[in-house]
Amino acid sequence: TSSGVFLLQMGWGDLGAFGEPSKETPNLDQMAAEGMLFLDFYTASPLCSPSRAALLTGRLPVRNGFYTTNGHARNAYTPQDIVGGIPDSELLLPELLKKAGYTNKIIGKWHLGHRPQFHPLRHGFDEWFGSPNCHFGPYDSTERPNIPVYRDWEMVGRYYEDFKIDLKTGEANLTQLYLQEALDFISKQQASQQPFFLYWAIDATHAPVYASKQFLGTSQRGLYGDAVREIDDSVGKILKHLQQLGISENTFVFFTSDNGAALISAPRQGGSNGPFLCGKQTTFEGGMREPAIAWWPGHIPAGGVSHQLGSVMDLFSTSLSLAGLQPPSDRQIDGIDLLPVILQGKLIDRPIFYYRGNELMALRAGLYKAHYWTWSNSWEEHSKGIDFCPGQSVAGVTTHTQEEHTHLPLLFHLGRDPGEKYPISFASEEYQRALEHISGLVQQHKATLVPGQPQLNVCDQAVMNWSPPGCEKLGKCLKAPESDPKKCSWPH
Amino acid sequence: TSSGVFLLQMGWGDLGAFGEPSKETPNLDQMAAEGMLFLDFYTASPLCSPSRAALLTGRLPVRNGFYTTNGHARNAYTPQDIVGGIPDSELLLPELLKKAGYTNKIIGKWHLGHRPQFHPLRHGFDEWFGSPNCHFGPYDSTERPNIPVYRDWEMVGRYYEDFKIDLKTGEANLTQLYLQEALDFISKQQASQQPFFLYWAIDATHAPVYASKQFLGTSQRGLYGDAVREIDDSVGKILKHLQQLGISENTFVFFTSDNGAALISAPRQGGSNGPFLCGKQTTFEGGMREPAIAWWPGHIPAGGVSHQLGSVMDLFSTSLSLAGLQPPSDRQIDGIDLLPVILQGKLIDRPIFYYRGNELMALRAGLYKAHYWTWSNSWEEHSKGIDFCPGQSVAGVTTHTQEEHTHLPLLFHLGRDPGEKYPISFASEEYQRALEHISGLVQQHKATLVPGQPQLNVCDQAVMNWSPPGCEKLGKCLKAPESDPKKCSWPH
């Protein structure tokens, strides 16, 4: 059975099936109607790189090294001056799937490090079309080079130079390129009768948001909605392609997101987290609860809904299970195999960990969530207009200083209070009962945790994408400055 | 064609189909899947009585008299010391439907006045089982009598005495009684082959929230969710009954709500307005945008979605149209006939008016909404812990003083900003263009408006439900105090 994972930066509330009022995602809604909707599905970090590392390793970022110790509880990722990346010691899903004869392709943003040793084709992927970092820019080639776009081992151009993004109009045809790549890859695999793993990690909904001309101005929601509509259309075309090739019943497909909607970019460039609190960068529900749909015609009963507490890390274990493989036994794996949930409707008891960098901020068990630390962002950043919770403010919860609650965690019941507005009284029996259970889980987790070497501590202008492999052929090699490694600055 | 209207106090975000994360409304979701979902549907007031008066008259409360002039922009309703009620001069939907041979029944809360002249059977209904006021209580029979429950002309008991509601556990079997009434009425009408109008206006989700024993503790959402589940189950049973009797294709059914979820009662007794701002009592989207589903098998295409700006007042005009009747031509009717929308997918250009008492607070045209006044509630009320926007605060928008913006209205684009968080810049071309259009609509509305006599100004302890008709037979007549009419106090 082949596997496909759509990983996008979209908020829980961006899909019609999840209550977006414009209801402009007919293909994703159809995917949900034909498959299974996960309502309690989480990413592993409120930021992109650590979530992606967790998805591909089945392990929490604090284990696989995708975190920082430069400051307490700071989100970190892989900008182009990052020195670190995915360690060789980590076993990635595509590396393991190779043993079962899979061909693995990544389309879109890799984000696990851009230096040669971190290249996706060194970590199990057979093919790549996309970029190592976010499509930020345009840059000037002096202070900062534009991000390269790779085909397999070599760059084939750079964003803004060879792959245009019009920041004024939001026009870019990248999603169409990425769609065509997916369709071609699937056709090729079907023709060769080889199982495949396709990781479609495109970034049209990440600021600077873009859409193709044919989608610009078509959404009620503005540019962000145009991008969502194009992604929705693309997902529909990929699923239809699988059906037309007659391989949909042999292909497990999962749609989800790497973090909550970036409310700092709203309303033009950011999405919606529905009824949840705050967004990307925070460990409130808006930062980490994700839209999620499993689709596998003939296997998953149509119209299913699951309240299984799920995680992007489960896609690691589930994809291995589909390939008849076991997860590695020499290390802690945080993902679980969701097949019993999906195929037999089981519910597996497991907690959800909400980390920000090196700190366990919160834990969810059942319908209860306990916050051990609360923080939105600092007063300093907030005073610059950076707001992760625009229009929302819950006293003592969306704090602008790092507040420790380890002795008396804030407890919420996410069933009757999905918006995390009403902490349960410390004096209540309910608090005592729920917290006793959760405290046990936290203790157990902390007692056995072996943190990985933090990969996101050091930044250096010299490691930026000055001269990626292949730059000579294109005449696009740039001169790197002297190496000057520094601690990266992670304000959030 | 018969008509059924389910009118409930539920928030936009309370249904699975509208994104409630627990997704516990399978029957309503199924109703939506078989019918048409309205995503931009509004009530006529952020409070119950005026909305109900508007639904049944097809006219804004400021026209039909369901408002107050005791204070500026105050919400008013019909507590049991209210002197006023629905004026005889108003023509109610059931009065008109009678001309086409309909039998009309109201089940549940009437709320258009409880003195004899306002009795629903004097205003077109043929049958009634329910109460004239909210099921507040229990009262002591001295300061305040418990609310009576009527069958047709006479009371058959009182809440808390003969119709139990356990405020501690939330247990009450009232929804089951109201369900059985509906099933029996439909059976009777089917047997007699008479067209009917059924107005099922039950109040289990209005604080104090209640549910039957079999539903208590079954929801992830606590007591409120239990009540929602029972209502969902009941709606499913009523629709199934229509199908089993073979009359579903001759019965137009509409589900909606009279105001947004009462966030002051959350989390135990209040619902969800999804991504919208604030709740009941306010003219933000959370106060007035409602869940809405039209169902009419064989006529409405399954799975339809409409962005028609709709109103509860449209149920008046639509029901008349279904009966082959014309709306009265001697008065302004604010409702429109939705049949072209529902059957042919048309979109009719019309504004939505957001009133609070005697003041037009805001107007929506297309995707733009202009606020002429902003107010959540007063600092005085807020300081008592009454919060209509818990956890939400948008500077200059969710104001605690009545802020006038008539010269420079706050403008929002509800497509990219459904949460009303980002006022559009006054200096922008978009602002100028949208506002020019909206100003014209406001001017036109104000120039032709003939306000009705305000019915909700005077309160008097003597008019409470001391001795409703039928009390003698039950030995339940109470002695009224001396009449002492006063201006009602409307703090919000």
Contacts between the chains, C-beta under 8 A, distances in Angstrom:
chain1	res1	chain2	res2	distance
A	13	B	19	6.5
A	13	B	274	7.8
A	13	B	275	5.7
A	16	B	305	7.9
A	18	B	19	5.0
A	19	B	13	6.6
A	19	B	18	5.0
A	19	B	19	1.6
A	19	B	20	7.4
A	19	B	274	5.4
A	19	B	275	7.2
A	20	B	19	7.4
A	20	B	275	7.8
A	21	B	39	5.4
A	21	B	40	7.5
A	21	B	274	7.6
A	21	B	275	6.8
A	21	B	414	7.7
A	21	B	418	5.0
A	22	B	39	7.4
A	22	B	307	7.7
A	22	B	415	5.9
A	22	B	418	7.9
A	23	B	37	7.6
A	23	B	39	5.8
A	23	B	305	5.5
A	37	B	23	7.6
A	39	B	21	5.4
A	39	B	22	7.3
A	39	B	23	5.8
A	40	B	21	7.5
A	219	B	415	7.3
A	220	B	307	7.6
A	220	B	367	6.0
A	220	B	415	3.4
A	220	B	416	7.6
A	221	B	415	5.1
A	221	B	416	4.8
A	222	B	413	7.4
A	222	B	415	6.6
A	222	B	416	3.8
A	224	B	416	6.9
A	225	B	415	7.1
A	225	B	416	6.8
A	266	B	417	7.7
A	266	B	421	7.6
A	266	B	422	7.3
A	267	B	413	7.5
A	267	B	416	4.4
A	267	B	417	4.4
A	267	B	421	7.4
A	267	B	422	5.0
A	268	B	416	6.8
A	272	B	275	5.8
A	272	B	418	7.6
A	274	B	13	7.9
A	274	B	19	5.4
A	274	B	21	7.5
A	274	B	274	6.5
A	274	B	275	5.6
A	275	B	13	5.7
A	275	B	19	7.2
A	275	B	20	7.8
A	275	B	21	6.9
A	275	B	272	5.8
A	275	B	274	5.5
A	275	B	275	6.5
A	277	B	391	7.3
A	305	B	16	7.9
A	305	B	23	5.5
A	307	B	22	7.7
A	307	B	220	7.6
A	367	B	220	6.1
A	390	B	421	5.5
A	390	B	422	8.0
A	391	B	277	7.3
A	391	B	392	5.9
A	391	B	393	6.8
A	391	B	394	4.6
A	391	B	419	6.1
A	391	B	421	4.0
A	392	B	391	5.9
A	392	B	392	5.9
A	392	B	393	7.5
A	393	B	391	6.8
A	393	B	392	7.5
A	393	B	393	4.9
A	394	B	391	4.6
A	413	B	222	7.4
A	413	B	267	7.5
A	414	B	21	7.7
A	415	B	22	5.9
A	415	B	219	7.3
A	415	B	220	3.4
A	415	B	221	5.1
A	415	B	222	6.6
A	415	B	225	7.1
A	416	B	220	7.6
A	416	B	221	4.9
A	416	B	222	3.8
A	416	B	224	6.9
A	416	B	225	6.8
A	416	B	267	4.4
A	416	B	268	6.8
A	417	B	266	7.7
A	417	B	267	4.5
A	418	B	21	5.0
A	418	B	22	7.9
A	418	B	272	7.6
A	419	B	391	6.1
A	421	B	266	7.6
A	421	B	267	7.4
A	421	B	390	5.5
A	421	B	391	4.0
A	422	B	266	7.3
A	422	B	267	5.0
A	422	B	390	8.0
